[in-house]
Structure formats: C-alpha cells, structure tokens
C-alpha cells in the first residue's frame, strides 16, 4: 500500500466496486476479518459494504489513516487470485 494519505486515497478511488478483505485489529490479540465490496470514498473515509450472512448487508467505514498507520489492512480479491 502507498505511504501517503493522498496515494492511499487515489488507489482506493481507482478500485471502487472491487471485492476486498479487510483485516482490522479488534482489541487485545483479536483480529476481525470482513469480506465485502469497496463501495464509496469520501474526503476523510471510505466505506465497505459487508455481507455478514443471513442476507444482512451492513456498512463499515474506515479512515485513510487507519491504512497509513496499519491498524487495518486491505487485500483486493482480484490480486489474491492472480
């Protein structure tokens, strides 16, 4: 992932609509993984639509600084298959 907020923002804007796996720190020794679609980017945050099962779709938002500080990581599913 790029090392500045502007580069991160541009990279995510180019990938809106793609399937992602978001791995986030959820506390002490816990990691939360969410499969979803990168749906929208805003000036300070981006939104991932997550299908949690049972037909329920929710939205989770993250800031670009979460990626910069490595509190979360994003893997695009098209890159994982290549």
C-alpha positions in Angstrom: 0.0 0.0 0.0 1.3 3.5 -0.7 2.8 5.5 2.1 0.9 8.8 2.0 -2.8 9.6 2.5 -3.1 11.1 -0.9 -1.7 8.0 -2.6 -3.9 5.7 -0.5 -7.0 7.8 -1.3 -6.2 7.7 -5.1 -5.6 4.0 -5.0 -8.9 3.3 -3.3 -10.8 5.7 -5.6 -9.5 3.6 -8.6 -10.7 0.4 -7.0 -14.3 1.3 -6.0 -16.6 -1.6 -6.7 -14.0 -4.3 -6.2 -14.2 -7.1 -3.6 -12.0 -6.7 -0.6 -10.9 -8.5 2.6 -10.4 -6.0 5.4 -8.4 -7.2 8.4 -8.7 -5.0 11.4 -7.3 -5.1 14.9 -10.3 -5.7 17.2 -8.6 -5.4 20.6 -6.1 -7.4 22.5 -4.9 -10.3 20.4 -8.1 -10.2 18.4 -8.4 -9.7 14.7 -11.7 -9.0 12.8 -11.9 -10.0 9.1 -14.6 -8.8 6.8 -15.3 -9.7 3.2 -17.1 -7.0 1.3 -17.1 -4.5 -1.6 -15.4 -1.2 -1.5 -18.4 1.0 -2.2 -17.6 4.7 -1.8 -14.7 7.0 -1.0 -15.1 10.4 0.8 -12.5 13.1 1.6 -11.7 11.5 5.0 -13.1 8.0 5.0 -14.0 5.1 2.7 -17.0 2.7 3.1 -17.0 -1.1 2.7 -20.4 -2.9 2.3 -20.1 -6.2 4.2 -22.3 -9.2 3.8 -22.4 -10.7 7.3 -24.6 -13.7 6.3 -28.3 -14.3 6.7 -28.9 -11.7 4.0 -28.0 -8.8 6.1 -25.7 -6.2 4.5 -24.0 -3.6 6.7 -21.6 -0.8 6.1 -18.3 -0.2 7.8 -16.3 2.9 7.4 -12.6 3.4 7.9 -10.3 6.4 7.7 -7.3 6.6 5.3 -5.1 7.0 8.4 -6.2 3.5 9.5 -4.4 2.2 6.5 -1.4 4.5 6.8 -0.9 3.5 10.5 -1.5 -0.2 9.6 -4.4 -0.5 12.1 -6.2 -2.2 9.2 -5.1 -3.9 6.0 -6.9 -4.4 2.7 -6.4 -7.2 0.3 -8.2 -7.0 -3.0 -9.6 -10.4 -4.1 -8.6 -9.9 -7.7 -4.9 -9.7 -6.6 -5.2 -12.7 -4.4 -6.4 -14.9 -7.3 -3.7 -13.7 -9.7 
